[in-house]
Amino acid sequence: MKGYVLLFTMSAALFAGDKFTANEIITPDMWSEGFSADVKFTTNFPGIKGEAYKIYCDDEGNVRTESGSGIVLFIYENDEEKIYIYDNLTKTGMATTPDAASAPEKPFRPAEDETLELVGSGNFAGVQCDKYQTDTRGTEVKGQLFYYVDPSEKILMGYENISADQFKRAEYTGTEFESDKEMFKPLEGYNIK
């Protein structure tokens, strides 16, 4: 095992700086089938709390997150992105748009044709991963954004956003390739404000 890790680290070092499109290094199932995963989210950004949640993504860019406190939908309706935030305790909800000040941040996921640069390797979500950086210039992302990919399974294991001395880290485990379109519709039984 030690030899495998050494060989893996050496090969990652040899290719560091090489650029790839996301669909070259991540299984196409991530986009064509959609996926779900358990997420351990940690951060030291002010006003953002770390928590565990479940993420669901479909093949059309829709995302659903479920935590103990509620459900958030990032969905496209009539070519416009909408965000629905549901509180399980009070059975209330709120509809908003990504540009609203109160809007939560959508979990990062690379576009299928996004260019990523191999910058190293490391253990992430309990797996030895290749570490890729994306160019965040001209985007709303503050700081550097890294994606971690299991090179043997070609599975996205999560991301890390670093800005000065602050970080956001989402580690994915238990990834399954599936997408139920019913999960990405506004929920019934909640009082929407």
N, C-alpha and C positions, 0 to 999 in steps of 0.2 A: 504493500500500500504506500509506503514511504517513497519508493521508487516511482510510483505512478504520479504522486503529488509533485515530486521533483521534475519529472518529465513534463507534466502539465504546466508547471510554473515556467520552465525553460521555454516551452513552445509559445506560451503567452508573451514572454519577454521578446522572443524573436519577431513576433508579429505586431508588437506594440507600435502604435502610430498608423497601422493599416486602417483603411476605411471600408465599411461595408454598408449595404442597405439592410434595414431591419429584417426584411424577409429572407436574407441570405443566412442569417445567424439564428433566427427564431423560427420554429415550425410554423408553416402557413396556417395550421389549425387555429392558432391564436386569433387570426382574422377571419378565416372562412367559417369556422365552427363557433367561435366565441369561447369563453372559458369562465370558470369560477375558481376561486381560491380563498383560503383562510389568510387573513392579513394581520400581521403584528405591526402596528404603526407607532413609531416613537418619534419624538420631536422635542426641541427646546425653543422653538419659535414662540414668542409671546402671543397669548390669546388662542393658541391651538393646543388641544389636549391629545395625548397619545392614548390609543385604545386598540382593542382587537375588533375586527369586523370581518364580514364575508363580502367578497366582491364578485359581481357577475358582469360580464361584458358580452355583447353580441357582435355580429358581423357587420353592423351598421353604425358602430360608434356609440351606442347607448351603454350606459353604465348604471348599475344599481349597487348600493352598499347597504348592508344591514348590520346594525350593532344592537346592543341591549337596549339602548335608548330610542332607536328609531330607524327609519329607512330614508335614504336619499336616492332620488332618481335623476339622472342626467340624461335626458332623452331628446330626440329630434321629433318635432311635430310641425308638419307643413314647412320643412326646410329651415325651421328656426329652433335653436336649442333652448330648452326649458329645464328648469330645476324644480323638483318637488321635494319638500322636506316634510317628513311625517314624524310626529312624536307619538310613540306607542303608549305612553302613560296617559296623556290627556286626550288622545284620539283627535288631535288637531293637526293641521298641515298648513303649508305655505307654498305658494307658487311664485317663482322669481325667474330672472334671466341671469346668465353668467356675468354681465356687466354691472349688476346691482351690488352695492356696497355690502349687503348682508349675505351675498351668495357664497356658499362653501366652494372650496377649490376641488375641481374634478381630479380624481387620481390620474397620475401620469401613465401614459401608455404610448410607445412610439408608433408613429404612422408606418404603414407597411413599407413605404418607399423612403422613409427617413434615413439619412446618412448618419452612421454612428462610427466613432473612432475607438479602436481598441487601445485602452490606456493601461491595462494591467490585469491582475487577477486577484482573487481573495475569497475568503469564506463568507458567504452571505446566505442567510436563511438555512444555515446548517449544511450548505453544499459548496463545493469548490467551484467558483464561477469565473467567467471572463467578465471584465469590467469595461463598459463602453461609455463614452461621453458623447453627448449631443450638443450641437451648437445652439445656445439659447439667445444669441444676439438677435434683436428684432422681435423677440417674443415677450410675453408677460412674465416669464419665469425669471426669478431673481437668483443670481448666482450660478453655480454649476449643477448640471443634472446628469447623473450617472444611472445606467441600466445594468443590471446583473443578469447574466444568462448562463444557465447550465449548458456547457458546450456538448456534453454527451447526449442529452435529451433534447437540446435546442428549445428549452423552456425558459421564459422570462421568470426570474425569481424575485423581481422587485426593482425598486429604484431608491436613489438617495439624492436629495437636493441639498446642496451646501452653499450657504451664503455667509461669508465672513466666519464668525464663530457659532453660527446657528445651523441646524440641520433638520431635515425631515427624512425619515426612512420608513419604507413600507416593504416588509419581507413576506413573500408569498410561499405558502406550503399547501400541500394537498390539491394541486392544480388538476382540474378535470376539464376536458373539452366538451362543452355542451352549451346550448343557448335556447331557452324557452321564451319565445316572443311575448308570452303573457306576462312575464316578469317586468316588462318595460312599458307597461301601461299605467296611467295614473290610478291610484288605489281608491277603492270605495270604502265607505264607513268612517271617513275622517272629515272633520269640519275644516274646510279650507278657508283661511283668512285672506 
